[in-house]
Amino acid sequence: MEEWVHPQALKGLQSAFAHYDEDDTKGALLAAMDLFRWIAMETAEKLSYPYPTKADEHVTKWIRTCLSQKGSVKL
């Protein structure tokens, strides 16, 4: 993949996979969201589509809130 994947996407993929522990899983989820957001924004721009920024912000805030509430979210 190093030969054909954009360097930023490759870096994002390295962080998007977790070890089997809660903190690492949470971090990997957020890294995967960041990677998806970057790719989605790039794609939307290239295709002249609007990116749903407000929806993205709302969902990201909700997920971060859930993840910060110890014991309330089972991943």
Biopython code that builds the backbone (N, CA, C, O; Angstrom):
import numpy as np
from Bio.PDB.StructureBuilder import StructureBuilder

atoms = [
    (1, "MET", "N", (0.814, -1.196, 0.000)),
    (1, "MET", "CA", (0.000, 0.000, 0.000)),
    (1, "MET", "C", (0.856, 1.258, 0.000)),
    (1, "MET", "O", (0.445, 2.305, -0.500)),
    (2, "GLU", "N", (2.042, 1.143, 0.562)),
    (2, "GLU", "CA", (2.913, 2.319, 0.643)),
    (2, "GLU", "C", (3.187, 2.925, -0.727)),
    (2, "GLU", "O", (3.512, 4.109, -0.823)),
    (3, "GLU", "N", (3.062, 2.135, -1.784)),
    (3, "GLU", "CA", (3.352, 2.613, -3.134)),
    (3, "GLU", "C", (2.195, 3.376, -3.774)),
    (3, "GLU", "O", (2.423, 4.206, -4.655)),
    (4, "TRP", "N", (0.950, 3.109, -3.345)),
    (4, "TRP", "CA", (-0.177, 3.726, -4.043)),
    (4, "TRP", "C", (-1.143, 4.492, -3.142)),
    (4, "TRP", "O", (-2.012, 5.200, -3.651)),
    (5, "VAL", "N", (-1.020, 4.373, -1.840)),
    (5, "VAL", "CA", (-1.914, 5.095, -0.926)),
    (5, "VAL", "C", (-1.320, 6.460, -0.602)),
    (5, "VAL", "O", (-0.116, 6.584, -0.381)),
    (6, "HIS", "N", (-2.159, 7.468, -0.574)),
    (6, "HIS", "CA", (-1.729, 8.814, -0.195)),
    (6, "HIS", "C", (-1.073, 8.740, 1.193)),
    (6, "HIS", "O", (-1.601, 8.062, 2.075)),
    (7, "PRO", "N", (0.057, 9.415, 1.406)),
    (7, "PRO", "CA", (0.759, 9.343, 2.698)),
    (7, "PRO", "C", (-0.127, 9.698, 3.891)),
    (7, "PRO", "O", (-0.004, 9.079, 4.948)),
    (8, "GLN", "N", (-1.011, 10.674, 3.744)),
    (8, "GLN", "CA", (-1.887, 11.047, 4.862)),
    (8, "GLN", "C", (-2.869, 9.918, 5.172)),
    (8, "GLN", "O", (-3.158, 9.657, 6.339)),
    (9, "ALA", "N", (-3.379, 9.252, 4.151)),
    (9, "ALA", "CA", (-4.288, 8.124, 4.366)),
    (9, "ALA", "C", (-3.544, 6.961, 5.024)),
    (9, "ALA", "O", (-4.085, 6.301, 5.911)),
    (10, "LEU", "N", (-2.329, 6.712, 4.601)),
    (10, "LEU", "CA", (-1.531, 5.643, 5.182)),
    (10, "LEU", "C", (-1.261, 5.908, 6.652)),
    (10, "LEU", "O", (-1.352, 4.996, 7.474)),
    (11, "LYS", "N", (-0.934, 7.127, 6.988)),
    (11, "LYS", "CA", (-0.705, 7.487, 8.390)),
    (11, "LYS", "C", (-1.989, 7.300, 9.201)),
    (11, "LYS", "O", (-1.954, 6.801, 10.326)),
    (12, "GLY", "N", (-3.117, 7.703, 8.623)),
    (12, "GLY", "CA", (-4.393, 7.531, 9.306)),
    (12, "GLY", "C", (-4.732, 6.067, 9.536)),
    (12, "GLY", "O", (-5.255, 5.707, 10.591)),
    (13, "LEU", "N", (-4.436, 5.224, 8.554)),
    (13, "LEU", "CA", (-4.700, 3.791, 8.702)),
    (13, "LEU", "C", (-3.875, 3.178, 9.827)),
    (13, "LEU", "O", (-4.340, 2.271, 10.517)),
    (14, "GLN", "N", (-2.666, 3.664, 10.012)),
    (14, "GLN", "CA", (-1.808, 3.123, 11.068)),
    (14, "GLN", "C", (-2.412, 3.348, 12.451)),
    (14, "GLN", "O", (-2.162, 2.573, 13.374)),
    (15, "SER", "N", (-3.204, 4.403, 12.595)),
    (15, "SER", "CA", (-3.814, 4.712, 13.887)),
    (15, "SER", "C", (-5.234, 4.169, 14.020)),
    (15, "SER", "O", (-5.809, 4.208, 15.107)),
    (16, "ALA", "N", (-5.798, 3.671, 12.940)),
    (16, "ALA", "CA", (-7.214, 3.283, 12.936)),
    (16, "ALA", "C", (-7.450, 1.845, 13.392)),
    (16, "ALA", "O", (-8.594, 1.392, 13.425)),
    (17, "PHE", "N", (-6.403, 1.130, 13.740)),
    (17, "PHE", "CA", (-6.554, -0.240, 14.217)),
    (17, "PHE", "C", (-6.073, -0.316, 15.653)),
    (17, "PHE", "O", (-5.007, 0.200, 15.990)),
    (18, "ALA", "N", (-6.867, -0.966, 16.500)),
    (18, "ALA", "CA", (-6.586, -0.973, 17.932)),
    (18, "ALA", "C", (-6.079, -2.317, 18.418)),
    (18, "ALA", "O", (-6.300, -3.359, 17.801)),
    (19, "HIS", "N", (-5.395, -2.253, 19.540)),
    (19, "HIS", "CA", (-5.093, -3.446, 20.315)),
    (19, "HIS", "C", (-6.329, -3.743, 21.154)),
    (19, "HIS", "O", (-7.268, -2.947, 21.177)),
    (20, "TYR", "N", (-6.336, -4.838, 21.815)),
    (20, "TYR", "CA", (-7.511, -5.237, 22.577)),
    (20, "TYR", "C", (-7.491, -4.612, 23.973)),
    (20, "TYR", "O", (-7.323, -5.304, 24.977)),
    (21, "ASP", "N", (-7.668, -3.288, 24.012)),
    (21, "ASP", "CA", (-7.855, -2.611, 25.297)),
    (21, "ASP", "C", (-8.717, -1.373, 25.069)),
    (21, "ASP", "O", (-8.750, -0.810, 23.975)),
    (22, "GLU", "N", (-9.409, -0.966, 26.122)),
    (22, "GLU", "CA", (-10.430, 0.074, 25.999)),
    (22, "GLU", "C", (-9.886, 1.394, 25.468)),
    (22, "GLU", "O", (-10.453, 1.965, 24.537)),
    (23, "ASP", "N", (-8.804, 1.880, 26.042)),
    (23, "ASP", "CA", (-8.271, 3.173, 25.612)),
    (23, "ASP", "C", (-7.790, 3.142, 24.165)),
    (23, "ASP", "O", (-8.021, 4.084, 23.407)),
    (24, "ASP", "N", (-7.127, 2.068, 23.790)),
    (24, "ASP", "CA", (-6.637, 1.952, 22.425)),
    (24, "ASP", "C", (-7.799, 1.852, 21.432)),
    (24, "ASP", "O", (-7.735, 2.391, 20.328)),
    (25, "THR", "N", (-8.854, 1.156, 21.842)),
    (25, "THR", "CA", (-10.041, 1.034, 20.990)),
    (25, "THR", "C", (-10.697, 2.385, 20.785)),
    (25, "THR", "O", (-11.099, 2.721, 19.670)),
    (26, "LYS", "N", (-10.807, 3.158, 21.845)),
    (26, "LYS", "CA", (-11.382, 4.506, 21.728)),
    (26, "LYS", "C", (-10.529, 5.370, 20.803)),
    (26, "LYS", "O", (-11.056, 6.069, 19.938)),
    (27, "GLY", "N", (-9.225, 5.320, 20.986)),
    (27, "GLY", "CA", (-8.323, 6.099, 20.134)),
    (27, "GLY", "C", (-8.424, 5.685, 18.674)),
    (27, "GLY", "O", (-8.401, 6.531, 17.780)),
    (28, "ALA", "N", (-8.534, 4.383, 18.435)),
    (28, "ALA", "CA", (-8.647, 3.890, 17.061)),
    (28, "ALA", "C", (-9.960, 4.344, 16.428)),
    (28, "ALA", "O", (-9.994, 4.676, 15.244)),
    (29, "LEU", "N", (-11.037, 4.361, 17.207)),
    (29, "LEU", "CA", (-12.309, 4.848, 16.683)),
    (29, "LEU", "C", (-12.177, 6.301, 16.248)),
    (29, "LEU", "O", (-12.606, 6.660, 15.151)),
    (30, "LEU", "N", (-11.596, 7.128, 17.082)),
    (30, "LEU", "CA", (-11.429, 8.548, 16.744)),
    (30, "LEU", "C", (-10.489, 8.726, 15.553)),
    (30, "LEU", "O", (-10.714, 9.595, 14.711)),
    (31, "ALA", "N", (-9.446, 7.916, 15.479)),
    (31, "ALA", "CA", (-8.523, 7.987, 14.334)),
    (31, "ALA", "C", (-9.231, 7.576, 13.042)),
    (31, "ALA", "O", (-9.026, 8.191, 11.995)),
    (32, "ALA", "N", (-10.060, 6.539, 13.119)),
    (32, "ALA", "CA", (-10.812, 6.105, 11.933)),
    (32, "ALA", "C", (-11.792, 7.192, 11.492)),
    (32, "ALA", "O", (-11.984, 7.417, 10.297)),
    (33, "MET", "N", (-12.405, 7.858, 12.460)),
    (33, "MET", "CA", (-13.315, 8.959, 12.132)),
    (33, "MET", "C", (-12.558, 10.098, 11.457)),
    (33, "MET", "O", (-13.045, 10.675, 10.484)),
    (34, "ASP", "N", (-11.375, 10.424, 11.962)),
    (34, "ASP", "CA", (-10.557, 11.482, 11.350)),
    (34, "ASP", "C", (-10.177, 11.121, 9.918)),
    (34, "ASP", "O", (-10.249, 11.956, 9.017)),
    (35, "LEU", "N", (-9.773, 9.873, 9.719)),
    (35, "LEU", "CA", (-9.399, 9.415, 8.380)),
    (35, "LEU", "C", (-10.597, 9.478, 7.436)),
    (35, "LEU", "O", (-10.479, 9.974, 6.315)),
    (36, "PHE", "N", (-11.750, 8.977, 7.885)),
    (36, "PHE", "CA", (-12.950, 9.019, 7.057)),
    (36, "PHE", "C", (-13.312, 10.462, 6.709)),
    (36, "PHE", "O", (-13.655, 10.767, 5.567)),
    (37, "ARG", "N", (-13.232, 11.351, 7.715)),
    (37, "ARG", "CA", (-13.576, 12.755, 7.499)),
    (37, "ARG", "C", (-12.677, 13.371, 6.426)),
    (37, "ARG", "O", (-13.158, 14.052, 5.520)),
    (38, "TRP", "N", (-11.387, 13.130, 6.535)),
    (38, "TRP", "CA", (-10.446, 13.692, 5.559)),
    (38, "TRP", "C", (-10.753, 13.179, 4.157)),
    (38, "TRP", "O", (-10.814, 13.966, 3.212)),
    (39, "ILE", "N", (-10.948, 11.868, 4.011)),
    (39, "ILE", "CA", (-11.241, 11.298, 2.697)),
    (39, "ILE", "C", (-12.585, 11.810, 2.177)),
    (39, "ILE", "O", (-12.705, 12.137, 0.996)),
    (40, "ALA", "N", (-13.580, 11.881, 3.033)),
    (40, "ALA", "CA", (-14.899, 12.365, 2.616)),
    (40, "ALA", "C", (-14.843, 13.826, 2.181)),
    (40, "ALA", "O", (-15.469, 14.203, 1.191)),
    (41, "MET", "N", (-14.101, 14.643, 2.911)),
    (41, "MET", "CA", (-13.979, 16.058, 2.539)),
    (41, "MET", "C", (-13.240, 16.225, 1.215)),
    (41, "MET", "O", (-13.633, 17.034, 0.375)),
    (42, "GLU", "N", (-12.171, 15.460, 1.034)),
    (42, "GLU", "CA", (-11.428, 15.502, -0.233)),
    (42, "GLU", "C", (-12.323, 15.076, -1.400)),
    (42, "GLU", "O", (-12.324, 15.708, -2.456)),
    (43, "THR", "N", (-13.074, 14.010, -1.197)),
    (43, "THR", "CA", (-13.961, 13.500, -2.243)),
    (43, "THR", "C", (-15.055, 14.505, -2.559)),
    (43, "THR", "O", (-15.335, 14.777, -3.727)),
    (44, "ALA", "N", (-15.675, 15.058, -1.523)),
    (44, "ALA", "CA", (-16.735, 16.049, -1.733)),
    (44, "ALA", "C", (-16.211, 17.248, -2.511)),
    (44, "ALA", "O", (-16.877, 17.748, -3.417)),
    (45, "GLU", "N", (-15.028, 17.702, -2.157)),
    (45, "GLU", "CA", (-14.439, 18.843, -2.863)),
    (45, "GLU", "C", (-14.196, 18.524, -4.340)),
    (45, "GLU", "O", (-14.521, 19.325, -5.216)),
    (46, "LYS", "N", (-13.625, 17.354, -4.607)),
    (46, "LYS", "CA", (-13.315, 16.975, -5.990)),
    (46, "LYS", "C", (-14.580, 16.798, -6.834)),
    (46, "LYS", "O", (-14.563, 17.034, -8.043)),
    (47, "LEU", "N", (-15.674, 16.382, -6.194)),
    (47, "LEU", "CA", (-16.935, 16.168, -6.920)),
    (47, "LEU", "C", (-17.883, 17.360, -6.821)),
    (47, "LEU", "O", (-19.019, 17.300, -7.292)),
    (48, "SER", "N", (-17.415, 18.430, -6.212)),
    (48, "SER", "CA", (-18.211, 19.652, -6.019)),
    (48, "SER", "C", (-19.500, 19.395, -5.239)),
    (48, "SER", "O", (-20.552, 19.952, -5.553)),
    (49, "TYR", "N", (-19.398, 18.541, -4.216)),
    (49, "TYR", "CA", (-20.516, 18.285, -3.316)),
    (49, "TYR", "C", (-20.259, 19.016, -2.001)),
    (49, "TYR", "O", (-19.108, 19.172, -1.593)),
    (50, "PRO", "N", (-21.312, 19.461, -1.344)),
    (50, "PRO", "CA", (-21.101, 20.062, -0.021)),
    (50, "PRO", "C", (-20.810, 18.968, 1.006)),
    (50, "PRO", "O", (-21.418, 17.898, 0.970)),
    (51, "TYR", "N", (-19.900, 19.234, 1.900)),
    (51, "TYR", "CA", (-19.625, 18.292, 2.991)),
    (51, "TYR", "C", (-20.547, 18.636, 4.154)),
    (51, "TYR", "O", (-20.681, 19.811, 4.494)),
    (52, "PRO", "N", (-21.182, 17.652, 4.770)),
    (52, "PRO", "CA", (-22.123, 17.919, 5.872)),
    (52, "PRO", "C", (-21.398, 18.239, 7.193)),
    (52, "PRO", "O", (-21.401, 17.444, 8.133)),
    (53, "THR", "N", (-20.798, 19.396, 7.229)),
    (53, "THR", "CA", (-19.970, 19.787, 8.374)),
    (53, "THR", "C", (-20.747, 19.785, 9.684)),
    (53, "THR", "O", (-20.255, 19.275, 10.691)),
    (54, "LYS", "N", (-21.940, 20.343, 9.685)),
    (54, "LYS", "CA", (-22.727, 20.410, 10.933)),
    (54, "LYS", "C", (-23.037, 19.011, 11.449)),
    (54, "LYS", "O", (-22.923, 18.755, 12.648)),
    (55, "ALA", "N", (-23.426, 18.104, 10.559)),
    (55, "ALA", "CA", (-23.718, 16.726, 10.975)),
    (55, "ALA", "C", (-22.457, 16.061, 11.518)),
    (55, "ALA", "O", (-22.509, 15.373, 12.537)),
    (56, "ASP", "N", (-21.349, 16.259, 10.856)),
    (56, "ASP", "CA", (-20.072, 15.698, 11.292)),
    (56, "ASP", "C", (-19.733, 16.215, 12.694)),
    (56, "ASP", "O", (-19.375, 15.435, 13.576)),
    (57, "GLU", "N", (-19.845, 17.509, 12.893)),
    (57, "GLU", "CA", (-19.541, 18.095, 14.203)),
    (57, "GLU", "C", (-20.457, 17.533, 15.282)),
    (57, "GLU", "O", (-20.002, 17.224, 16.383)),
    (58, "HIS", "N", (-21.744, 17.399, 14.975)),
    (58, "HIS", "CA", (-22.721, 16.895, 15.942)),
    (58, "HIS", "C", (-22.386, 15.455, 16.345)),
    (58, "HIS", "O", (-22.348, 15.132, 17.532)),
    (59, "VAL", "N", (-22.148, 14.606, 15.366)),
    (59, "VAL", "CA", (-21.847, 13.198, 15.646)),
    (59, "VAL", "C", (-20.524, 13.064, 16.390)),
    (59, "VAL", "O", (-20.425, 12.283, 17.337)),
    (60, "THR", "N", (-19.510, 13.814, 15.976)),
    (60, "THR", "CA", (-18.213, 13.753, 16.644)),
    (60, "THR", "C", (-18.331, 14.177, 18.099)),
    (60, "THR", "O", (-17.751, 13.539, 18.977)),
    (61, "LYS", "N", (-19.070, 15.241, 18.363)),
    (61, "LYS", "CA", (-19.271, 15.698, 19.739)),
    (61, "LYS", "C", (-19.986, 14.633, 20.557)),
    (61, "LYS", "O", (-19.609, 14.365, 21.698)),
    (62, "TRP", "N", (-21.023, 14.021, 19.975)),
    (62, "TRP", "CA", (-21.782, 12.988, 20.670)),
    (62, "TRP", "C", (-20.894, 11.792, 21.010)),
    (62, "TRP", "O", (-20.928, 11.286, 22.133)),
    (63, "ILE", "N", (-20.106, 11.346, 20.048)),
    (63, "ILE", "CA", (-19.233, 10.195, 20.284)),
    (63, "ILE", "C", (-18.188, 10.522, 21.344)),
    (63, "ILE", "O", (-17.927, 9.705, 22.226)),
    (64, "ARG", "N", (-17.587, 11.709, 21.267)),
    (64, "ARG", "CA", (-16.594, 12.082, 22.281)),
    (64, "ARG", "C", (-17.227, 12.151, 23.668)),
    (64, "ARG", "O", (-16.602, 11.755, 24.652)),
    (65, "THR", "N", (-18.456, 12.651, 23.755)),
    (65, "THR", "CA", (-19.164, 12.700, 25.030)),
    (65, "THR", "C", (-19.412, 11.294, 25.561)),
    (65, "THR", "O", (-19.181, 11.022, 26.739)),
    (66, "CYS", "N", (-19.879, 10.408, 24.700)),
    (66, "CYS", "CA", (-20.115, 9.016, 25.105)),
    (66, "CYS", "C", (-18.831, 8.345, 25.572)),
    (66, "CYS", "O", (-18.824, 7.639, 26.580)),
    (67, "LEU", "N", (-17.762, 8.563, 24.848)),
    (67, "LEU", "CA", (-16.490, 7.927, 25.201)),
    (67, "LEU", "C", (-15.919, 8.468, 26.509)),
    (67, "LEU", "O", (-15.177, 7.771, 27.201)),
    (68, "SER", "N", (-16.261, 9.694, 26.842)),
    (68, "SER", "CA", (-15.732, 10.286, 28.074)),
    (68, "SER", "C", (-16.501, 9.829, 29.313)),
    (68, "SER", "O", (-16.044, 10.040, 30.437)),
    (69, "GLN", "N", (-17.652, 9.213, 29.119)),
    (69, "GLN", "CA", (-18.467, 8.748, 30.235)),
    (69, "GLN", "C", (-18.114, 7.303, 30.553)),
    (69, "GLN", "O", (-18.703, 6.369, 30.009)),
    (70, "LYS", "N", (-17.161, 7.140, 31.428)),
    (70, "LYS", "CA", (-16.620, 5.815, 31.769)),
    (70, "LYS", "C", (-17.744, 4.842, 32.146)),
    (70, "LYS", "O", (-18.589, 5.141, 32.990)),
    (71, "GLY", "N", (-17.731, 3.686, 31.506)),
    (71, "GLY", "CA", (-18.675, 2.634, 31.850)),
    (71, "GLY", "C", (-20.018, 2.734, 31.171)),
    (71, "GLY", "O", (-20.808, 1.793, 31.245)),
    (72, "SER", "N", (-20.313, 3.855, 30.501)),
    (72, "SER", "CA", (-21.641, 4.005, 29.901)),
    (72, "SER", "C", (-21.706, 3.512, 28.475)),
    (72, "SER", "O", (-22.793, 3.339, 27.924)),
    (73, "VAL", "N", (-20.542, 3.280, 27.864)),
    (73, "VAL", "CA", (-20.512, 2.847, 26.479)),
    (73, "VAL", "C", (-19.703, 1.559, 26.389)),
    (73, "VAL", "O", (-18.563, 1.500, 26.851)),
    (74, "LYS", "N", (-20.282, 0.556, 25.806)),
    (74, "LYS", "CA", (-19.563, -0.692, 25.578)),
    (74, "LYS", "C", (-19.147, -0.713, 24.116)),
    (74, "LYS", "O", (-19.992, -0.664, 23.222)),
    (75, "LEU", "N", (-17.850, -0.786, 23.877)),
    (75, "LEU", "CA", (-17.345, -0.831, 22.500)),
    (75, "LEU", "C", (-17.150, -2.255, 22.063)),
    (75, "LEU", "O", (-16.730, -2.502, 20.932)),
]
sb = StructureBuilder()
sb.init_structure("model")
sb.init_model(0)
sb.init_chain("A")
sb.init_seg("    ")
for serial, (resi, resn, name, xyz) in enumerate(atoms, 1):
    if name == "N":
        sb.init_residue(resn, " ", resi, " ")
    sb.init_atom(name, np.array(xyz, "f"), 0.0, 1.0, " ", f" {name:<3s}", serial, name[0])
structure = sb.get_structure()
